[in-house]
Amino acid sequence: MTTTDNAGARRSLPLIDIIPRLRRMISRPEAMTPALGLAVLTGLIEGLALAALLPAISSLAEEAPVWGLGVGGWLWVFAVLAVAGFGLNYLQNQKSYAVALDFLHSIHRLIGDQVAKQPLGWFARPLAGRLSRMVSTELMSAGEIFAHMMGPLVSRISAAAVIVVAAWFWNPLLGLILTVAIPVFAAITLLSTVLLRKGQAIHEPHEVDLADRIVEYAQCQGALRSCGRSADFGPLSNALEQTRAAKTRAQWIETAGLLLSGMVTQGVIVALISVTGSLAVSGSLEPIPALAFIGLALRFTTTLSNITESAMALESRRQLLDSLDEVLTAEALGEPASPATLTAPGSIELSDVTFGYHEGGEPVLREVSLSVPAGSMVALVGPSGSGKTTVARLVSRFYDVDSGRVRVGGVDVTEQTGEQLMAQLSMVFQDVYLFDDTLVANVAVGREDATQEQIREAADLAGVTEIAERLPDGWATRVGEGGRALSGGERQRVAIARALLKRAPIVLLDEATSALDIENEANVVAAVEKLREQATILIIAHRLDTIAAADLIVALDDEGRVEGEGTHDDLIAAGGTYARFWHRLQSARGWQLTD
Ligand SMILES: Nc1ncnc2c1ncn2[C@@H]1O[C@H](COP(=O)(O)OP(=O)(O)OP(=O)(O)O)[C@@H](O)[C@H]1O
């Protein structure tokens, strides 16, 4: 048994649980019934064709009809069964492919729906990082379960069942011999799948980690090369070594399962031939039917070992199904069915908020209370790591607080619909993400019904027009995935233009002046002035001018507590961290509030 990392809450169930789980991942689960039904019929026909060998060979040996059919009659039976088997197999494959295509279509939609319902903080988790791999290669691998695995597994089980029943019907002794082989194979299948699962649980987490490290290695090439260490990235070397060690360990376990299953198959074949041979020698079985039975028994054991292989192939996709399940069952944000009535539009209030990113870990914010009245501009200052960005994340409900309350528009964020909360907020954070679309489309996303004039006005104010003038295709230039064709400062200007256009009553602004060149800083300052006219602003401030211009300054200490709040003069008079920061900022004329 393995547990997933989904709070350790879910446990993998035996193989049989896979079918109901798969049914939840397709839009028309009822389509699985005909596909599986046809697989059962295909297996029945295959089993009957094999079982017909016994009377056919007996009729050949005795040169007399068996059950009213001579050799010619039995050949006709084989011909009819072959045609029926071919037709059913064709239909079954078609149905299975249709279900596989339905799965690929539905699962993308289901994942998309889930992603849209998750709190924004969910995207920082490792599983979210796997999403792109999951919706590409891994889903194709999961689709194979429907297209190539379920049908053969079911038809082989039904063929094996027919062979056993036919053997009992033909000669109870032979039926007994085949029946005894079933629990042996069932036990070996179970053991092999358990071993396979154990092996996968050992190496898969390391493989996921290795893939992440490789991406990280590519992303931090700049930093590594600047330190002359591009060929030596410790985390990647460790991950490679750990994956190699884990794979070696896992291989021992997984190979043991395969070896065992191969040995048991051979053992069963030898036992079946020996028992049948001794029955023939003792006269309990005629020699020719005994030979026919050995042929049937060989085919039967092949069918059973095919069942084991199919079961193991299904099992090898269990971790993938677990990850899919984890995404599909991830707890969405609890929110009311209808929007709440806002009692203080445009305001933000945190009361006694304590929050930590990890359950049971050190809180990042401790009993933080702060109030941003409608129409005001409040500057949040504090040393690096004091929790300023975290405050903005809690206001936007990226995460829910551990204790205390966050109110936006006078109402607790947990009592508002996500749409209602987002309609009140514009966010201009440091890590601005732009869509791989044109520059103008990236600004226009701020408001769907904006006119060209409104878009240009917002863009002018935020300094985006200057960017457009420089780009080869002007406004129609594509900005690349995430906006990589633009600099950090340019991206932030686009985000400010969006905020201006959206005209949300509250703007959360993480002032990243470091990403702006001096020439264009004036644009941002002007845009913030404009935003101030139309919205409440909670600004994570780094620049002296912004801090001085705020109506209220809230200073956090390095433990995530509010150390003081008031006007600039109040806080300077009170001394403490804020006064020290201010003096340091003034003397350095820098704005990085790092203790
Ligand atoms: N997603 C996260 N998961 C875990 N810990 C986090 C996460 N984001 C931030 N932290 C931690 O929370 C603390 C506060 O971070 P936060 O980004 O809110 O500080 P900040 O005051 O905005 O810092 P800075 O001025 O450097 O941007 C830091 O110790 C940081 O390491």
The ligand as an ORCA input file, in Angstrom:
! r2SCAN-3c Opt
* xyz 0 1
  N       4.956     30.310     -0.872
  C       5.654     30.311      0.260
  N       5.834     29.151      0.912
  C       6.537     29.134      2.068
  N       7.071     30.211      2.663
  C       6.925     31.392      2.065
  C       6.214     31.503      0.827
  N       6.222     32.808      0.462
  C       6.907     33.467      1.417
  N       7.329     32.627      2.372
  C       8.080     33.002      3.593
  O       7.287     33.911      4.318
  C       8.084     34.935      4.870
  C       7.521     36.293      4.459
  O       7.628     36.398      3.055
  P       7.077     37.670      2.286
  O       7.385     37.450      0.842
  O       5.671     37.915      2.667
  O       8.011     38.815      2.879
  P       8.224     40.289      2.349
  O       8.182     41.145      3.552
  O       7.277     40.607      1.253
  O       9.695     40.189      1.781
  P      10.406     41.061      0.615
  O      10.409     42.486      1.040
  O      11.771     40.496      0.575
  O       9.626     40.805     -0.651
  C       9.501     34.706      4.370
  O      10.204     34.093      5.429
  C       9.345     33.751      3.227
  O      10.428     32.874      3.176
*
